[in-house]
Amino acid sequence: MKTVFVAGPFRAAISWEIQQNVTRAEQVALELWRMGLAVLCPHSNCRHFQGAAPDDVWLRGDLEMVSRFDAVVMLPTWEFSEGARGEHAHAIKEGKVVFYWPTDVLKIAKYAEENP
């Protein structure tokens, strides 16, 4: 079973927008699990931790997790997120498989099927 890291916007100006980002990420994570992939959705992991540590702690931790996963799935609007841009660049640098949701849904499903 391949492991997949979900990357996309988390931070926002208000908590309601953060929750929307978390919900979108969780919806994609669930679909990836249903495809047969083992998924980490970091949005769920730290949704209530705002202000508990400096932002760079979360960003460095996410890069470490990207290094340990087989693939990364980029959520829509990832380009507008500093953290997601860093995760994307790190994944490319590390030679990870990178998919873009929802454009690559069929490619992701084939990847899951070929790597049970």
N, CA, C and O atoms as a Tinker XYZ file with bonds, in Angstrom:
   464  protein
     1  N      0.857000   -1.184000    0.000000    73     2
     2  CA     0.000000    0.000000    0.000000    64     1     3
     3  C      0.896000    1.238000    0.000000    63     2     4     5
     4  O      1.794000    1.369000    0.832000    81     3
     5  N      0.642000    2.131000   -0.933000    73     3     6
     6  CA     1.430000    3.362000   -1.026000    64     5     7
     7  C      0.911000    4.402000   -0.037000    63     6     8     9
     8  O     -0.278000    4.456000    0.278000    81     7
     9  N      1.836000    5.218000    0.438000    73     7    10
    10  CA     1.487000    6.287000    1.369000    64     9    11
    11  C      1.416000    7.615000    0.624000    63    10    12    13
    12  O      2.232000    7.899000   -0.253000    81    11
    13  N      0.424000    8.423000    0.993000    73    11    14
    14  CA     0.167000    9.684000    0.305000    64    13    15
    15  C     -0.009000   10.799000    1.322000    63    14    16    17
    16  O     -0.703000   10.640000    2.326000    81    15
    17  N      0.625000   11.923000    1.048000    73    15    18
    18  CA     0.534000   13.130000    1.862000    64    17    19
    19  C     -0.364000   14.124000    1.130000    63    18    20    21
    20  O     -0.148000   14.394000   -0.051000    81    19
    21  N     -1.353000   14.663000    1.805000    73    19    22
    22  CA    -2.256000   15.654000    1.218000    64    21    23
    23  C     -1.700000   17.049000    1.504000    63    22    24    25
    24  O     -1.467000   17.406000    2.659000    81    23
    25  N     -1.490000   17.835000    0.447000    73    23    26
    26  CA    -0.913000   19.177000    0.592000    64    25    27
    27  C     -1.861000   20.224000    0.013000    63    26    28    29
    28  O     -2.341000   20.097000   -1.113000    81    27
    29  N     -2.113000   21.244000    0.800000    73    27    30
    30  CA    -2.974000   22.329000    0.331000    64    29    31
    31  C     -3.096000   23.392000    1.389000    63    30    32    33
    32  O     -2.522000   23.262000    2.471000    81    31
    33  N     -3.829000   24.437000    1.100000    73    31    34
    34  CA    -3.969000   25.549000    2.040000    64    33    35
    35  C     -4.508000   25.099000    3.397000    63    34    36    37
    36  O     -5.423000   24.280000    3.480000    81    35
    37  N     -3.924000   25.648000    4.447000    73    35    38
    38  CA    -4.421000   25.447000    5.806000    64    37    39
    39  C     -4.697000   26.797000    6.454000    63    38    40    41
    40  O     -5.835000   27.098000    6.815000    81    39
    41  N     -3.664000   27.599000    6.599000    73    39    42
    42  CA    -3.791000   28.887000    7.295000    64    41    43
    43  C     -4.750000   29.826000    6.568000    63    42    44    45
    44  O     -4.903000   29.771000    5.348000    81    43
    45  N     -5.381000   30.678000    7.346000    73    43    46
    46  CA    -6.319000   31.659000    6.801000    64    45    47
    47  C     -6.487000   32.788000    7.815000    63    46    48    49
    48  O     -6.009000   32.709000    8.946000    81    47
    49  N     -7.174000   33.830000    7.381000    73    47    50
    50  CA    -7.347000   35.013000    8.231000    64    49    51
    51  C     -8.245000   34.752000    9.433000    63    50    52    53
    52  O     -8.034000   35.325000   10.501000    81    51
    53  N     -9.244000   33.894000    9.266000    73    51    54
    54  CA   -10.187000   33.622000   10.359000    64    53    55
    55  C    -10.380000   32.115000   10.519000    63    54    56    57
    56  O    -10.132000   31.349000    9.587000    81    55
    57  N    -10.818000   31.700000   11.688000    73    55    58
    58  CA   -10.947000   30.272000   11.986000    64    57    59
    59  C    -11.952000   29.574000   11.070000    63    58    60    61
    60  O    -11.771000   28.399000   10.753000    81    59
    61  N    -12.999000   30.265000   10.641000    73    59    62
    62  CA   -13.977000   29.649000    9.741000    64    61    63
    63  C    -13.309000   29.238000    8.434000    63    62    64    65
    64  O    -13.595000   28.163000    7.907000    81    63
    65  N    -12.425000   30.080000    7.905000    73    63    66
    66  CA   -11.727000   29.757000    6.662000    64    65    67
    67  C    -10.743000   28.600000    6.868000    63    66    68    69
    68  O    -10.567000   27.765000    5.980000    81    67
    69  N    -10.110000   28.557000    8.029000    73    67    70
    70  CA    -9.238000   27.421000    8.334000    64    69    71
    71  C    -10.068000   26.140000    8.326000    63    70    72    73
    72  O     -9.653000   25.135000    7.747000    81    71
    73  N    -11.228000   26.172000    8.960000    73    71    74
    74  CA   -12.076000   24.982000    8.994000    64    73    75
    75  C    -12.500000   24.558000    7.595000    63    74    76    77
    76  O    -12.584000   23.362000    7.318000    81    75
    77  N    -12.765000   25.503000    6.715000    73    75    78
    78  CA   -13.117000   25.170000    5.330000    64    77    79
    79  C    -11.947000   24.472000    4.642000    63    78    80    81
    80  O    -12.147000   23.500000    3.913000    81    79
    81  N    -10.730000   24.959000    4.869000    73    79    82
    82  CA    -9.548000   24.322000    4.294000    64    81    83
    83  C     -9.374000   22.904000    4.823000    63    82    84    85
    84  O     -9.034000   21.993000    4.069000    81    83
    85  N     -9.608000   22.719000    6.121000    73    83    86
    86  CA    -9.505000   21.392000    6.728000    64    85    87
    87  C    -10.550000   20.459000    6.137000    63    86    88    89
    88  O    -10.238000   19.322000    5.784000    81    87
    89  N    -11.765000   20.919000    6.027000    73    87    90
    90  CA   -12.848000   20.088000    5.491000    64    89    91
    91  C    -12.555000   19.652000    4.060000    63    90    92    93
    92  O    -12.745000   18.485000    3.716000    81    91
    93  N    -12.097000   20.573000    3.229000    73    91    94
    94  CA   -11.757000   20.217000    1.839000    64    93    95
    95  C    -10.653000   19.166000    1.804000    63    94    96    97
    96  O    -10.725000   18.210000    1.032000    81    95
    97  N     -9.638000   19.342000    2.638000    73    95    98
    98  CA    -8.535000   18.380000    2.672000    64    97    99
    99  C     -9.016000   17.009000    3.151000    63    98   100   101
   100  O     -8.621000   15.981000    2.601000    81    99
   101  N     -9.860000   17.000000    4.165000    73    99   102
   102  CA   -10.377000   15.727000    4.688000    64   101   103
   103  C    -11.239000   15.009000    3.651000    63   102   104   105
   104  O    -11.199000   13.782000    3.564000    81   103
   105  N    -12.009000   15.745000    2.873000    73   103   106
   106  CA   -12.833000   15.123000    1.838000    64   105   107
   107  C    -11.965000   14.411000    0.808000    63   106   108   109
   108  O    -12.278000   13.298000    0.385000    81   107
   109  N    -10.879000   15.055000    0.408000    73   107   110
   110  CA    -9.962000   14.430000   -0.543000    64   109   111
   111  C     -9.263000   13.240000    0.112000    63   110   112   113
   112  O     -9.121000   12.188000   -0.511000    81   111
   113  N     -8.828000   13.397000    1.355000    73   111   114
   114  CA    -8.165000   12.295000    2.055000    64   113   115
   115  C     -9.059000   11.063000    2.118000    63   114   116   117
   116  O     -8.586000    9.946000    1.912000    81   115
   117  N    -10.328000   11.252000    2.397000    73   115   118
   118  CA   -11.257000   10.126000    2.448000    64   117   119
   119  C    -11.350000    9.436000    1.089000    63   118   120   121
   120  O    -11.350000    8.208000    1.016000    81   119
   121  N    -11.428000   10.213000    0.026000    73   119   122
   122  CA   -11.480000    9.615000   -1.313000    64   121   123
   123  C    -10.209000    8.824000   -1.612000    63   122   124   125
   124  O    -10.268000    7.762000   -2.232000    81   123
   125  N     -9.074000    9.334000   -1.177000    73   123   126
   126  CA    -7.812000    8.624000   -1.390000    64   125   127
   127  C     -7.766000    7.314000   -0.608000    63   126   128   129
   128  O     -7.312000    6.293000   -1.125000    81   127
   129  N     -8.239000    7.345000    0.641000    73   127   130
   130  CA    -8.341000    6.106000    1.429000    64   129   131
   131  C     -9.235000    5.100000    0.713000    63   130   132   133
   132  O     -8.908000    3.916000    0.638000    81   131
   133  N    -10.358000    5.570000    0.192000    73   131   134
   134  CA   -11.288000    4.683000   -0.517000    64   133   135
   135  C    -10.665000    4.078000   -1.762000    63   134   136   137
   136  O    -11.077000    3.006000   -2.205000    81   135
   137  N     -9.675000    4.755000   -2.328000    73   135   138
   138  CA    -8.959000    4.217000   -3.488000    64   137   139
   139  C     -7.964000    3.140000   -3.085000    63   138   140   141
   140  O     -7.461000    2.406000   -3.936000    81   139
   141  N     -7.676000    3.042000   -1.787000    73   139   142
   142  CA    -6.756000    2.025000   -1.315000    64   141   143
   143  C     -5.374000    2.529000   -0.963000    63   142   144   145
   144  O     -4.420000    1.753000   -0.918000    81   143
   145  N     -5.259000    3.821000   -0.715000    73   143   146
   146  CA    -3.988000    4.423000   -0.328000    64   145   147
   147  C     -3.982000    4.717000    1.171000    63   146   148   149
   148  O     -5.034000    4.948000    1.766000    81   147
   149  N     -2.801000    4.707000    1.777000    73   147   150
   150  CA    -2.655000    5.108000    3.177000    64   149   151
   151  C     -2.358000    6.606000    3.163000    63   150   152   153
   152  O     -1.376000    7.036000    2.557000    81   151
   153  N     -3.194000    7.400000    3.823000    73   151   154
   154  CA    -3.175000    8.851000    3.638000    64   153   155
   155  C     -2.905000    9.586000    4.953000    63   154   156   157
   156  O     -3.453000    9.242000    6.000000    81   155
   157  N     -2.049000   10.601000    4.870000    73   155   158
   158  CA    -1.894000   11.544000    5.967000    64   157   159
   159  C     -2.466000   12.876000    5.512000    63   158   160   161
   160  O     -2.060000   13.429000    4.489000    81   159
   161  N     -3.405000   13.374000    6.281000    73   159   162
   162  CA    -3.995000   14.690000    6.044000    64   161   163
   163  C     -3.524000   15.587000    7.190000    63   162   164   165
   164  O     -4.153000   15.616000    8.248000    81   163
   165  N     -2.417000   16.325000    6.988000    73   163   166
   166  CA    -1.870000   17.115000    8.085000    64   165   167
   167  C     -2.831000   18.181000    8.591000    63   166   168   169
   168  O     -2.702000   18.648000    9.722000    81   167
   169  N     -3.787000   18.566000    7.765000    73   167   170
   170  CA    -4.789000   19.547000    8.180000    64   169   171
   171  C     -5.549000   19.050000    9.411000    63   170   172   173
   172  O     -5.845000   19.817000   10.327000    81   171
   173  N     -5.856000   17.758000    9.412000    73   171   174
   174  CA    -6.572000   17.156000   10.540000    64   173   175
   175  C     -5.674000   17.019000   11.759000    63   174   176   177
   176  O     -6.138000   17.087000   12.898000    81   175
   177  N     -4.404000   16.827000   11.513000    73   175   178
   178  CA    -3.448000   16.576000   12.572000    64   177   179
   179  C     -3.249000   17.784000   13.491000    63   178   180   181
   180  O     -3.015000   17.617000   14.688000    81   179
   181  N     -3.340000   18.991000   12.945000    73   179   182
   182  CA    -3.013000   20.169000   13.763000    64   181   183
   183  C     -4.075000   21.264000   13.681000    63   182   184   185
   184  O     -3.768000   22.439000   13.883000    81   183
   185  N     -5.296000   20.897000   13.394000    73   183   186
   186  CA    -6.357000   21.886000   13.191000    64   185   187
   187  C     -6.594000   22.810000   14.382000    63   186   188   189
   188  O     -7.035000   23.946000   14.205000    81   187
   189  N     -6.307000   22.337000   15.588000    73   187   190
   190  CA    -6.587000   23.148000   16.774000    64   189   191
   191  C     -5.317000   23.698000   17.425000    63   190   192   193
   192  O     -5.350000   24.160000   18.565000    81   191
   193  N     -4.217000   23.648000   16.709000    73   191   194
   194  CA    -2.931000   24.022000   17.303000    64   193   195
   195  C     -2.480000   25.439000   16.981000    63   194   196   197
   196  O     -1.349000   25.793000   17.315000    81   195
   197  N     -3.309000   26.268000   16.347000    73   195   198
   198  CA    -2.874000   27.609000   15.962000    64   197   199
   199  C     -2.307000   28.357000   17.165000    63   198   200   201
   200  O     -2.926000   28.441000   18.226000    81   199
   201  N     -1.114000   28.894000   16.960000    73   199   202
   202  CA    -0.481000   29.680000   18.002000    64   201   203
   203  C      0.257000   28.876000   19.055000    63   202   204   205
   204  O      0.936000   29.456000   19.903000    81   203
   205  N      0.141000   27.550000   19.025000    73   203   206
   206  CA     0.783000   26.718000   20.041000    64   205   207
   207  C      2.291000   26.592000   19.821000    63   206   208   209
   208  O      3.044000   26.293000   20.748000    81   207
   209  N      2.710000   26.821000   18.595000    73   207   210
   210  CA     4.141000   26.794000   18.246000    64   209   211
   211  C      4.312000   27.694000   17.031000    63   210   212   213
   212  O      3.339000   27.984000   16.336000    81   211
   213  N      5.519000   28.133000   16.769000    73   211   214
   214  CA     5.745000   28.977000   15.589000    64   213   215
   215  C      5.390000   28.231000   14.296000    63   214   216   217
   216  O      5.524000   27.010000   14.219000    81   215
   217  N      4.941000   28.974000   13.290000    73   215   218
   218  CA     4.552000   28.355000   12.019000    64   217   219
   219  C      5.644000   27.488000   11.416000    63   218   220   221
   220  O      5.349000   26.459000   10.806000    81   219
   221  N      6.908000   27.888000   11.577000    73   219   222
   222  CA     7.984000   27.113000   10.962000    64   221   223
   223  C      8.089000   25.702000   11.547000    63   222   224   225
   224  O      8.622000   24.807000   10.890000    81   223
   225  N      7.599000   25.489000   12.753000    73   223   226
   226  CA     7.592000   24.138000   13.331000    64   225   227
   227  C      6.694000   23.232000   12.504000    63   226   228   229
   228  O      7.077000   22.113000   12.164000    81   227
   229  N      5.505000   23.713000   12.182000    73   227   230
   230  CA     4.560000   22.910000   11.393000    64   229   231
   231  C      5.109000   22.697000    9.981000    63   230   232   233
   232  O      5.019000   21.597000    9.435000    81   231
   233  N      5.670000   23.742000    9.403000    73   231   234
   234  CA     6.170000   23.638000    8.030000    64   233   235
   235  C      7.354000   22.672000    7.941000    63   234   236   237
   236  O      7.422000   21.862000    7.016000    81   235
   237  N      8.282000   22.753000    8.892000    73   235   238
   238  CA     9.412000   21.816000    8.895000    64   237   239
   239  C      8.927000   20.382000    9.117000    63   238   240   241
   240  O      9.428000   19.446000    8.493000    81   239
   241  N      7.956000   20.220000   10.006000    73   239   242
   242  CA     7.404000   18.883000   10.251000    64   241   243
   243  C      6.739000   18.311000    9.014000    63   242   244   245
   244  O      6.894000   17.129000    8.705000    81   243
   245  N      5.998000   19.153000    8.308000    73   243   246
   246  CA     5.342000   18.689000    7.081000    64   245   247
   247  C      6.375000   18.263000    6.036000    63   246   248   249
   248  O      6.184000   17.253000    5.359000    81   247
   249  N      7.453000   19.011000    5.900000    73   247   250
   250  CA     8.494000   18.629000    4.938000    64   249   251
   251  C      9.118000   17.290000    5.309000    63   250   252   253
   252  O      9.433000   16.482000    4.435000    81   251
   253  N      9.295000   17.060000    6.597000    73   251   254
   254  CA     9.822000   15.760000    7.039000    64   253   255
   255  C      8.858000   14.637000    6.654000    63   254   256   257
   256  O      9.281000   13.574000    6.200000    81   255
   257  N      7.567000   14.881000    6.839000    73   255   258
   258  CA     6.594000   13.843000    6.482000    64   257   259
   259  C      6.558000   13.608000    4.974000    63   258   260   261
   260  O      6.458000   12.466000    4.526000    81   259
   261  N      6.640000   14.684000    4.189000    73   259   262
   262  CA     6.684000   14.536000    2.727000    64   261   263
   263  C      7.843000   13.611000    2.354000    63   262   264   265
   264  O      7.696000   12.758000    1.478000    81   263
   265  N      8.982000   13.773000    3.005000    73   263   266
   266  CA    10.156000   12.937000    2.723000    64   265   267
   267  C      9.891000   11.459000    2.972000    63   266   268   269
   268  O     10.487000   10.600000    2.323000    81   267
   269  N      9.006000   11.168000    3.900000    73   267   270
   270  CA     8.754000    9.780000    4.293000    64   269   271
   271  C      7.603000    9.118000    3.528000    63   270   272   273
   272  O      7.361000    7.922000    3.689000    81   271
   273  N      6.896000    9.889000    2.700000    73   271   274
   274  CA     5.744000    9.356000    1.971000    64   273   275
   275  C      6.106000    9.063000    0.525000    63   274   276   277
   276  O      7.067000    9.616000   -0.010000    81   275
   277  N      5.325000    8.185000   -0.105000    73   275   278
   278  CA     5.570000    7.807000   -1.491000    64   277   279
   279  C      5.122000    8.880000   -2.477000    63   278   280   281
   280  O      5.762000    9.090000   -3.508000    81   279
   281  N      4.034000    9.549000   -2.160000    73   279   282
   282  CA     3.453000   10.501000   -3.107000    64   281   283
   283  C      2.806000   11.657000   -2.363000    63   282   284   285
   284  O      2.540000   11.578000   -1.164000    81   283
   285  N      2.561000   12.724000   -3.095000    73   283   286
   286  CA     1.891000   13.908000   -2.561000    64   285   287
   287  C      0.730000   14.242000   -3.491000    63   286   288   289
   288  O      0.873000   14.210000   -4.714000    81   287
   289  N     -0.411000   14.560000   -2.906000    73   287   290
   290  CA    -1.565000   15.025000   -3.676000    64   289   291
   291  C     -1.780000   16.492000   -3.341000    63   290   292   293
   292  O     -2.032000   16.855000   -2.192000    81   291
   293  N     -1.675000   17.323000   -4.364000    73   291   294
   294  CA    -1.832000   18.766000   -4.214000    64   293   295
   295  C     -3.311000   19.127000   -4.388000    63   294   296   297
   296  O     -3.939000   18.763000   -5.382000    81   295
   297  N     -3.846000   19.841000   -3.413000    73   295   298
   298  CA    -5.243000   20.270000   -3.455000    64   297   299
   299  C     -5.400000   21.513000   -4.329000    63   298   300   301
   300  O     -4.431000   22.236000   -4.564000    81   299
   301  N     -6.619000   21.762000   -4.811000    73   299   302
   302  CA    -6.847000   22.991000   -5.571000    64   301   303
   303  C     -6.415000   24.219000   -4.766000    63   302   304   305
   304  O     -6.532000   24.243000   -3.541000    81   303
   305  N     -5.935000   25.193000   -5.440000    73   303   306
   306  CA    -5.443000   26.474000   -4.910000    64   305   307
   307  C     -4.171000   26.326000   -4.082000    63   306   308   309
   308  O     -3.814000   27.244000   -3.343000    81   307
   309  N     -3.480000   25.192000   -4.186000    73   307   310
   310  CA    -2.239000   24.997000   -3.440000    64   309   311
   311  C     -1.217000   26.087000   -3.762000    63   310   312   313
   312  O     -0.380000   26.432000   -2.927000    81   311
   313  N     -1.294000   26.624000   -4.977000    73   311   314
   314  CA    -0.323000   27.630000   -5.409000    64   313   315
   315  C     -0.384000   28.895000   -4.560000    63   314   316   317
   316  O      0.584000   29.653000   -4.516000    81   315
   317  N     -1.505000   29.133000   -3.888000    73   315   318
   318  CA    -1.686000   30.333000   -3.078000    64   317   319
   319  C     -1.242000   30.146000   -1.627000    63   318   320   321
   320  O     -1.329000   31.075000   -0.824000    81   319
   321  N     -0.773000   28.960000   -1.297000    73   319   322
   322  CA    -0.375000   28.626000    0.071000    64   321   323
   323  C      1.150000   28.523000    0.160000    63   322   324   325
   324  O      1.763000   27.719000   -0.542000    81   323
   325  N      1.747000   29.326000    1.010000    73   323   326
   326  CA     3.202000   29.279000    1.195000    64   325   327
   327  C      3.650000   27.880000    1.611000    63   326   328   329
   328  O      4.624000   27.345000    1.079000    81   327
   329  N      2.931000   27.298000    2.563000    73   327   330
   330  CA     3.290000   25.962000    3.037000    64   329   331
   331  C      3.167000   24.915000    1.949000    63   330   332   333
   332  O      4.066000   24.090000    1.784000    81   331
   333  N      2.067000   24.930000    1.200000    73   331   334
   334  CA     1.859000   23.944000    0.140000    64   333   335
   335  C      2.882000   24.116000   -0.983000    63   334   336   337
   336  O      3.334000   23.132000   -1.568000    81   335
   337  N      3.244000   25.353000   -1.282000    73   335   338
   338  CA     4.294000   25.575000   -2.293000    64   337   339
   339  C      5.614000   24.959000   -1.829000    63   338   340   341
   340  O      6.338000   24.357000   -2.622000    81   339
   341  N      5.921000   25.113000   -0.540000    73   339   342
   342  CA     7.129000   24.494000    0.003000    64   341   343
   343  C      7.067000   22.979000   -0.035000    63   342   344   345
   344  O      8.056000   22.323000   -0.362000    81   343
   345  N      5.908000   22.419000    0.298000    73   343   346
   346  CA     5.735000   20.960000    0.253000    64   345   347
   347  C      5.884000   20.449000   -1.178000    63   346   348   349
   348  O      6.505000   19.412000   -1.413000    81   347
   349  N      5.315000   21.176000   -2.122000    73   347   350
   350  CA     5.412000   20.805000   -3.534000    64   349   351
   351  C      6.871000   20.812000   -3.979000    63   350   352   353
   352  O      7.351000   19.846000   -4.572000    81   351
   353  N      7.573000   21.903000   -3.690000    73   351   354
   354  CA     8.977000   22.010000   -4.088000    64   353   355
   355  C      9.807000   20.897000   -3.449000    63   354   356   357
   356  O     10.675000   20.314000   -4.098000    81   355
   357  N      9.540000   20.608000   -2.189000    73   355   358
   358  CA    10.270000   19.557000   -1.477000    64   357   359
   359  C      9.982000   18.191000   -2.103000    63   358   360   361
   360  O     10.895000   17.385000   -2.280000    81   359
   361  N      8.729000   17.931000   -2.433000    73   359   362
   362  CA     8.361000   16.657000   -3.064000    64   361   363
   363  C      9.077000   16.488000   -4.403000    63   362   364   365
   364  O      9.594000   15.412000   -4.701000    81   363
   365  N      9.107000   17.539000   -5.200000    73   363   366
   366  CA     9.784000   17.483000   -6.498000    64   365   367
   367  C     11.281000   17.225000   -6.289000    63   366   368   369
   368  O     11.873000   16.375000   -6.954000    81   367
   369  N     11.878000   17.969000   -5.358000    73   367   370
   370  CA    13.307000   17.820000   -5.058000    64   369   371
   371  C     13.634000   16.399000   -4.613000    63   370   372   373
   372  O     14.688000   15.861000   -4.953000    81   371
   373  N     12.726000   15.797000   -3.851000    73   371   374
   374  CA    12.950000   14.443000   -3.329000    64   373   375
   375  C     12.576000   13.346000   -4.335000    63   374   376   377
   376  O     12.766000   12.161000   -4.063000    81   375
   377  N     12.049000   13.742000   -5.487000    73   375   378
   378  CA    11.675000   12.763000   -6.504000    64   377   379
   379  C     10.393000   12.012000   -6.194000    63   378   380   381
   380  O     10.197000   10.894000   -6.670000    81   379
   381  N      9.524000   12.613000   -5.407000    73   379   382
   382  CA     8.255000   11.969000   -5.050000    64   381   383
   383  C      7.275000   12.062000   -6.220000    63   382   384   385
   384  O      7.382000   12.950000   -7.067000    81   383
   385  N      6.337000   11.147000   -6.252000    73   383   386
   386  CA     5.249000   11.221000   -7.215000    64   385   387
   387  C      4.329000   12.344000   -6.745000    63   386   388   389
   388  O      3.945000   12.385000   -5.576000    81   387
   389  N      3.975000   13.252000   -7.649000    73   387   390
   390  CA     3.109000   14.373000   -7.296000    64   389   391
   391  C      1.868000   14.336000   -8.190000    63   390   392   393
   392  O      1.966000   14.280000   -9.416000    81   391
   393  N      0.702000   14.369000   -7.547000    73   391   394
   394  CA    -0.577000   14.408000   -8.254000    64   393   395
   395  C     -1.281000   15.712000   -7.919000    63   394   396   397
   396  O     -1.016000   16.336000   -6.892000    81   395
   397  N     -2.189000   16.113000   -8.812000    73   395   398
   398  CA    -2.958000   17.345000   -8.626000    64   397   399
   399  C     -4.441000   16.995000   -8.641000    63   398   400   401
   400  O     -4.962000   16.454000   -9.617000    81   399
   401  N     -5.105000   17.315000   -7.539000    73   399   402
   402  CA    -6.533000   17.020000   -7.382000    64   401   403
   403  C     -7.334000   18.181000   -7.934000    63   402   404   405
   404  O     -6.969000   19.327000   -7.670000    81   403
   405  N     -8.400000   17.958000   -8.681000    73   403   406
   406  CA    -8.991000   16.698000   -9.117000    64   405   407
   407  C     -8.519000   16.233000  -10.499000    63   406   408   409
   408  O     -8.940000   15.177000  -10.972000    81   407
   409  N     -7.661000   17.001000  -11.140000    73   407   410
   410  CA    -7.211000   16.686000  -12.503000    64   409   411
   411  C     -6.683000   15.264000  -12.626000    63   410   412   413
   412  O     -6.959000   14.589000  -13.617000    81   411
   413  N     -5.933000   14.802000  -11.641000    73   411   414
   414  CA    -5.260000   13.506000  -11.713000    64   413   415
   415  C     -6.008000   12.370000  -11.027000    63   414   416   417
   416  O     -5.395000   11.358000  -10.687000    81   415
   417  N     -7.302000   12.507000  -10.817000    73   415   418
   418  CA    -8.047000   11.465000  -10.087000    64   417   419
   419  C     -7.877000   10.093000  -10.743000    63   418   420   421
   420  O     -7.650000    9.105000  -10.046000    81   419
   421  N     -7.982000   10.020000  -12.040000    73   419   422
   422  CA    -7.838000    8.719000  -12.713000    64   421   423
   423  C     -6.411000    8.183000  -12.584000    63   422   424   425
   424  O     -6.220000    6.980000  -12.406000    81   423
   425  N     -5.422000    9.048000  -12.670000    73   423   426
   426  CA    -4.028000    8.631000  -12.488000    64   425   427
   427  C     -3.797000    8.125000  -11.063000    63   426   428   429
   428  O     -3.081000    7.147000  -10.848000    81   427
   429  N     -4.411000    8.801000  -10.097000    73   427   430
   430  CA    -4.260000    8.387000   -8.699000    64   429   431
   431  C     -4.905000    7.022000   -8.491000    63   430   432   433
   432  O     -4.331000    6.159000   -7.826000    81   431
   433  N     -6.084000    6.823000   -9.051000    73   431   434
   434  CA    -6.772000    5.549000   -8.911000    64   433   435
   435  C     -5.937000    4.417000   -9.531000    63   434   436   437
   436  O     -5.858000    3.326000   -8.967000    81   435
   437  N     -5.323000    4.674000  -10.676000    73   435   438
   438  CA    -4.464000    3.663000  -11.310000    64   437   439
   439  C     -3.238000    3.394000  -10.447000    63   438   440   441
   440  O     -2.836000    2.242000  -10.286000    81   439
   441  N     -2.645000    4.434000   -9.896000    73   439   442
   442  CA    -1.493000    4.314000   -8.994000    64   441   443
   443  C     -1.851000    3.437000   -7.793000    63   442   444   445
   444  O     -1.074000    2.568000   -7.400000    81   443
   445  N     -3.019000    3.668000   -7.221000    73   443   446
   446  CA    -3.472000    2.864000   -6.075000    64   445   447
   447  C     -3.698000    1.420000   -6.483000    63   446   448   449
   448  O     -3.324000    0.497000   -5.759000    81   447
   449  N     -4.304000    1.225000   -7.634000    73   447   450
   450  CA    -4.606000   -0.125000   -8.116000    64   449   451
   451  C     -3.322000   -0.916000   -8.388000    63   450   452   453
   452  O     -3.257000   -2.117000   -8.127000    81   451
   453  N     -2.317000   -0.239000   -8.909000    73   451   454
   454  CA    -1.060000   -0.905000   -9.259000    64   453   455
   455  C     -0.149000   -1.102000   -8.039000    63   454   456   457
   456  O      0.849000   -1.818000   -8.124000    81   455
   457  N     -0.483000   -0.480000   -6.922000    73   455   458
   458  CA     0.347000   -0.555000   -5.714000    64   457   459
   459  C     -0.480000   -0.880000   -4.472000    63   458   460   461
   460  O     -0.528000   -0.096000   -3.524000    81   459
   461  N     -1.138000   -2.058000   -4.488000    73   459   462
   462  CA    -2.023000   -2.394000   -3.341000    64   461   463
   463  C     -1.242000   -2.619000   -2.055000    63   462   464
   464  O     -1.835000   -2.905000   -1.014000    81   463
